[in-house]
């Protein structure tokens, strides 16, 4: 794992250790070998595939702040690899959020045609891969835990806040 501004190797390691402790409190054993972390500093390439037998929680950060956290089950290839780079791909994705809030972020010149490239060029992405045998409740617990700890700028719909 490489160090990133914002969340670096040691911070991510501490988050994973804390999450394993939360799992224990919930009665779930999370073996260290069932968790892998990929640090993709800017500029990064979007993942080409969610590895077989894995599910993931991913974090996008920029300028020292957490922008978005999401999760994907083992059958969510497109959500993992491409949805967050294209504003028209889904109702909730990072590209759409950035376009909507680019003025408040201090970013100019973005459009539906170039926001995906901007995300790859400027944001760090952290993928936390879990063995799918841990189950969706553990995946959801990790996402919720990271939401509480990192307080992403773009999360959920306004009506949910």
Long-range contacts (C-beta under 8 A, 24 or more apart in sequence): 1-37, 1-38, 1-39, 2-39, 2-41, 4-39, 4-41, 4-61, 4-124, 4-126, 5-61, 5-64, 5-124, 6-61, 6-63, 6-64, 6-65, 6-66, 6-124, 7-59, 7-61, 7-66, 7-124, 7-126, 7-150, 9-39, 12-37, 12-39, 12-126, 12-128, 13-37, 15-145, 15-146, 15-149, 16-128, 18-145, 18-149, 19-141, 19-142, 19-145, 19-146, 22-141, 22-145, 23-138, 23-141, 26-141, 28-134, 28-137, 28-138, 28-141, 30-134, 30-138, 34-130, 34-131, 34-133, 34-134, 35-128, 35-129, 35-130, 35-131, 36-128, 36-129, 37-126, 37-127, 37-128, 37-129, 38-126, 38-127, 38-129, 39-124, 39-126, 40-124, 40-125, 40-126, 40-127, 41-124, 42-120, 42-121, 42-122, 42-123, 42-124, 43-120, 43-121, 43-122, 44-120, 44-123, 44-124, 44-125, 45-120, 46-81, 46-82, 46-84, 46-85, 46-120, 46-125, 47-80, 47-81, 47-127, 48-81, 49-77, 49-81, 50-74, 50-76, 50-77, 50-80, 50-81, 51-129, 53-131, 53-132, 53-133, 54-129, 54-130, 54-131, 54-132, 55-129, 55-130, 55-132, 55-134, 55-136, 55-139, 56-80, 56-127, 56-128, 56-129, 56-130, 56-139, 57-127, 57-128, 57-130, 57-139, 57-142, 57-143, 57-146, 58-125, 58-126, 58-127, 58-128, 59-125, 59-126, 59-128, 59-146, 59-150, 59-152, 60-84, 60-94, 60-119, 60-123, 60-124, 60-125, 61-123, 61-124, 61-126, 62-122, 62-123, 62-124, 65-153, 66-150, 66-151, 66-152, 66-153, 67-94, 67-97, 67-98, 67-123, 67-152, 67-153, 67-154, 68-94, 68-97, 68-152, 68-153, 68-154, 68-155, 69-143, 69-146, 69-147, 69-150, 69-152, 69-155, 70-143, 71-139, 71-140, 71-142, 71-143, 73-132, 73-136, 73-139, 74-132, 84-119, 85-115, 85-116, 85-119, 85-120, 86-116, 87-112, 87-115, 88-112, 92-156, 92-157, 94-119, 94-123, 94-154, 95-119, 97-153, 97-154, 98-154, 101-153, 101-154
